[in-house]
């Protein structure tokens, strides 16, 4: 499946897993993958692709890009609390970037995947 296609986590593909573990950090998951203690992972696509690109071929990203629900990135931009003018300016600029496709193109350029808001 292409990385930009949604997938059902309850599908037969995922029910074949024998054991699911949780880890305290993405870094720990990467170390466990490289050492063979884990076979695969679900993680942030930007982090996973970056780590794979620096693994000398030991790691790869694969499968569909999981979106929504618990896999949603819910990224935000933090600003100082008492700056409503700045907030309005940023909200306007981001809305324009979403509308004209600039945010999607920038995301694709820098992260290799469109992480812009949908809907």
Helices and strands as residue ranges (DSSP letters): H 12-15, H 26-35, H 45-53, G 69-71, H 84-100, H 102-111
